């Protein structure tokens, strides 16, 4: 299918991510090869096949955009480009390996250190979250927004037991409904869609894990920062985000206050 030059960035990325997601879904339905990187993390043939498809079709359509992907060596061309594709072909590879429906295909576009377009697609549930700066956030074409929340008791939180049981917390957490799908981008997108109230992780992450979901959450009326309250800056020399707190504005403030008191 020829690339359509008249497509907006978000339309282009959505179309190509949906096509790439179909590749991931097909591979997930059969036996597939898995290797391990030098750091011990898994990489499957789906990671590589999806990355190759995204690279071919997105870079062909936007040759002036630089490229930053988990599965490509960083050539530093991103420092001289106005816009950068920030790509995680499979966010939640461990879920993919374990055949759990909690992995996503993620593509963000970053300009001046901030995401301006993002698509997060779960091929197994066929949930496609998308956003462009100033245009709102959507799930399968329907506008979404964060859920209003007045306190911590009984909230729906996306976090690991390890995070909640960390000894840094001086006070126990209240009773909450807690789940922990493997893909951090999926967690943030679920908060954006109002299906959960907040997402919290103490784990260091890369830009490609969160950039696409960040703009979706922002356009849905939410806030994503570090646990210390710093807003993410993307496309820095070190593409690392120290940790993540994502929620609607009121709940984010409550969580930030609790975190500060628990230091």
C-alpha positions as CSV (number, residue, x, y, z in Angstrom):
1,X,0.0,0.0,0.0
2,X,1.6,3.3,-1.0
3,X,2.3,5.9,1.7
4,X,-0.1,8.8,1.7
5,X,1.7,12.1,1.9
6,X,-1.4,13.9,3.1
7,X,-1.7,11.8,6.2
8,X,-1.2,13.5,9.5
9,X,1.4,12.1,11.8
10,X,-1.1,10.5,14.1
11,X,-3.0,8.9,11.2
12,X,0.2,7.6,9.7
13,X,1.5,6.2,13.0
14,X,-1.9,4.6,13.8
15,X,-2.2,2.9,10.5
16,X,1.3,1.5,10.5
17,X,1.2,0.4,14.1
18,X,-2.1,-1.5,13.5
19,X,-0.4,-3.2,10.6
20,X,2.7,-4.0,12.7
21,X,0.4,-5.3,15.5
22,X,-1.1,-7.8,13.1
23,X,2.4,-9.2,12.6
24,X,2.9,-9.5,16.4
25,X,-0.5,-11.2,16.7
26,X,0.4,-13.7,14.0
27,X,3.7,-14.6,15.6
28,X,2.1,-14.8,19.1
29,X,-0.2,-17.5,17.7
30,X,2.6,-19.9,16.8
31,X,5.9,-21.1,18.1
32,X,8.5,-18.4,17.9
33,X,12.2,-17.8,18.5
34,X,13.4,-16.1,21.6
35,X,17.0,-14.9,22.4
36,X,18.5,-12.9,25.2
37,X,20.3,-9.6,25.1
38,X,23.6,-9.0,27.0
39,X,21.6,-7.7,29.9
40,X,19.6,-10.9,30.1
41,X,16.3,-9.4,28.8
42,X,14.4,-11.4,26.2
43,X,14.0,-10.5,22.5
44,X,11.7,-12.4,20.3
45,X,11.3,-12.6,16.5
46,X,8.2,-10.5,17.0
47,X,10.3,-7.6,18.4
48,X,12.6,-7.7,15.4
49,X,9.8,-8.3,12.8
50,X,7.6,-5.5,14.2
51,X,10.6,-3.2,14.4
52,X,11.6,-3.9,10.8
53,X,8.1,-3.1,9.6
54,X,7.8,0.1,11.6
55,X,11.2,1.2,10.4
56,X,10.5,0.6,6.7
57,X,7.0,2.2,6.6
58,X,7.5,5.1,9.1
59,X,10.9,6.2,7.8
60,X,9.8,6.0,4.2
61,X,6.8,8.2,5.0
62,X,8.8,10.7,7.1
63,X,12.5,10.5,5.9
64,X,13.4,13.7,7.8
65,X,12.4,12.3,11.2
66,X,15.1,10.7,13.2
67,X,14.8,7.2,14.8
68,X,15.2,5.9,18.3
69,X,14.1,2.4,19.0
70,X,14.8,-0.3,21.6
71,X,15.9,-2.6,18.8
72,X,18.3,-0.3,16.9
73,X,21.6,1.1,17.8
74,X,21.4,4.8,18.5
75,X,23.3,6.6,15.7
76,X,22.9,10.1,17.4
77,X,21.2,11.6,14.3
78,X,18.3,12.4,16.6
79,X,20.2,15.3,18.1
80,X,20.1,17.2,14.8
81,X,16.5,16.3,13.8
82,X,13.4,18.4,14.5
83,X,11.2,15.4,15.1
84,X,12.1,11.9,16.3
85,X,10.2,8.6,16.2
86,X,10.6,6.9,19.6
87,X,9.7,3.3,19.2
88,X,9.2,0.2,21.3
89,X,8.1,-2.6,18.9
90,X,7.0,-4.8,21.7
91,X,6.6,-3.2,25.1
92,X,6.1,-6.1,27.5
93,X,8.2,-8.7,25.8
94,X,8.1,-10.9,28.9
95,X,4.3,-10.9,28.6
96,X,4.6,-11.8,24.9
97,X,7.0,-14.7,25.8
98,X,4.5,-16.0,28.5
99,X,1.6,-15.6,26.0
100,X,-0.2,-13.0,28.2
101,X,-2.3,-10.4,26.4
102,X,-0.5,-7.5,28.0
103,X,2.1,-6.4,25.5
104,X,1.8,-3.3,23.2
105,X,3.3,-1.8,20.1
106,X,4.4,1.8,20.9
107,X,5.3,4.7,18.7
108,X,5.7,8.3,19.8
109,X,7.0,11.4,18.0
110,X,9.1,13.7,20.1
111,X,9.9,17.4,19.3
112,X,11.9,19.7,21.5
113,X,12.1,17.0,24.2
114,X,8.3,16.5,24.5
115,X,6.0,14.0,22.8
116,X,3.6,15.5,20.3
117,X,2.1,12.2,18.9
118,X,1.6,8.8,20.4
119,X,0.0,5.5,19.6
120,X,-0.1,2.5,21.9
121,X,-1.7,-0.7,20.5
122,X,-2.5,-3.9,22.2
123,X,-2.8,-6.4,19.4
124,X,-4.4,-9.1,21.5
125,X,-7.2,-7.0,23.0
126,X,-7.3,-4.7,19.9
127,X,-7.2,-1.6,22.0
128,X,-5.6,1.3,20.0
129,X,-4.9,4.3,22.1
130,X,-3.8,7.5,20.2
131,X,-3.2,11.2,20.7
132,X,-1.8,14.2,19.0
133,X,-0.9,17.4,20.9
134,X,-3.9,19.7,21.3
135,X,-6.3,17.2,19.6
136,X,-7.4,15.0,22.5
137,X,-6.9,11.3,23.3
138,X,-8.8,8.4,21.8
139,X,-9.3,4.6,22.2
140,X,-10.4,3.0,19.0
141,X,-11.6,6.4,17.7
142,X,-13.6,7.3,20.8
143,X,-12.5,10.2,23.0
144,X,-11.1,9.2,26.4
145,X,-10.3,11.0,29.6
146,X,-8.9,10.2,33.0
147,X,-11.3,9.3,35.8
148,X,-11.9,11.8,38.6
149,X,-10.8,10.5,41.9
150,X,-11.1,12.2,45.3
151,X,-8.8,9.9,47.5
152,X,-6.7,6.8,47.7
153,X,-9.1,4.4,49.4
154,X,-10.3,1.8,46.9
155,X,-8.6,3.2,43.9
156,X,-7.7,1.0,40.9
157,X,-3.9,1.1,40.8
158,X,-1.5,-0.4,38.3
159,X,1.7,-1.3,40.2
160,X,3.7,-4.3,41.3
161,X,3.6,-5.8,44.8
162,X,7.4,-5.2,44.9
163,X,6.7,-1.5,44.4
164,X,4.0,-1.3,47.0
165,X,6.0,-3.4,49.5
166,X,9.2,-1.3,49.1
167,X,10.8,-0.4,52.5
168,X,11.0,3.2,51.4
169,X,7.3,3.7,52.3
170,X,7.0,4.7,55.9
171,X,3.2,4.1,56.0
172,X,1.2,1.2,54.7
173,X,-0.9,1.8,51.6
174,X,-4.7,1.8,52.0
175,X,-6.9,-0.9,50.6
176,X,-6.7,-0.7,46.8
177,X,-7.5,-2.8,43.7
178,X,-4.0,-3.5,42.3
179,X,-3.1,-5.1,38.9
180,X,0.3,-5.2,37.1
181,X,0.2,-5.9,33.3
182,X,3.7,-6.1,32.0
183,X,3.7,-3.2,29.5
184,X,4.2,0.1,31.3
185,X,2.8,1.9,28.2
186,X,-0.3,-0.1,28.5
187,X,-0.7,0.8,32.1
188,X,-0.4,4.5,31.4
189,X,-2.9,4.2,28.5
190,X,-5.4,2.4,30.7
191,X,-5.2,5.3,33.2
192,X,-5.7,7.7,30.3
193,X,-8.8,5.8,29.3
194,X,-10.3,5.9,32.8
195,X,-10.1,2.2,33.3
196,X,-7.7,2.6,36.2
197,X,-7.0,5.5,38.4
198,X,-3.2,5.6,38.6
199,X,0.0,3.8,37.5
200,X,3.1,3.7,39.7
201,X,6.5,2.2,39.2
202,X,9.9,2.7,40.9
203,X,11.7,1.0,38.0
204,X,13.9,3.0,35.7
205,X,12.6,3.1,32.1
206,X,13.7,4.2,28.7
207,X,12.1,6.9,26.5
208,X,10.6,4.3,24.2
209,X,8.7,2.7,27.1
210,X,6.7,5.8,28.0
211,X,6.9,8.6,25.4
212,X,3.9,7.4,23.3
213,X,1.8,6.8,26.4
214,X,2.8,10.1,28.0
215,X,1.1,12.3,25.3
216,X,-2.0,10.0,25.4
217,X,-2.3,10.6,29.1
218,X,-1.7,14.3,28.8
219,X,-4.3,14.7,26.1
220,X,-6.7,12.7,28.3
221,X,-6.3,15.2,31.1
222,X,-3.8,13.3,33.2
223,X,-0.3,14.0,34.5
224,X,2.9,11.9,34.3
225,X,6.0,12.7,36.3
226,X,8.7,11.0,38.2
227,X,7.9,10.0,41.8
228,X,9.8,13.2,42.8
229,X,7.4,15.3,40.6
230,X,9.8,16.1,37.6
231,X,8.2,16.1,34.2
232,X,9.9,13.8,31.7
233,X,12.3,15.3,29.1
234,X,12.8,13.0,26.1
235,X,15.7,12.7,23.6
236,X,18.3,13.6,26.1
237,X,21.8,12.0,25.7
238,X,20.7,9.4,28.2
239,X,17.3,8.1,27.2
240,X,16.3,7.1,30.8
241,X,13.3,8.0,32.9
242,X,14.0,7.3,36.6
243,X,10.5,6.1,37.5
244,X,6.8,7.0,36.7
245,X,3.7,8.3,38.5
246,X,0.7,8.7,36.2
247,X,-2.8,9.8,37.3
248,X,-5.5,12.4,36.9
249,X,-4.5,15.8,38.3
250,X,-6.2,15.6,41.7
251,X,-5.1,12.0,42.4
252,X,-1.6,12.8,41.2
253,X,-1.3,15.6,43.7
254,X,-2.5,13.2,46.5
255,X,0.0,10.5,45.5
256,X,2.8,13.0,45.3
257,X,2.0,14.3,48.7
258,X,2.0,10.8,50.2
259,X,5.2,9.9,48.4
260,X,6.9,13.1,49.9
261,X,5.7,12.2,53.4
262,X,7.0,8.6,53.0
263,X,10.6,9.5,52.1
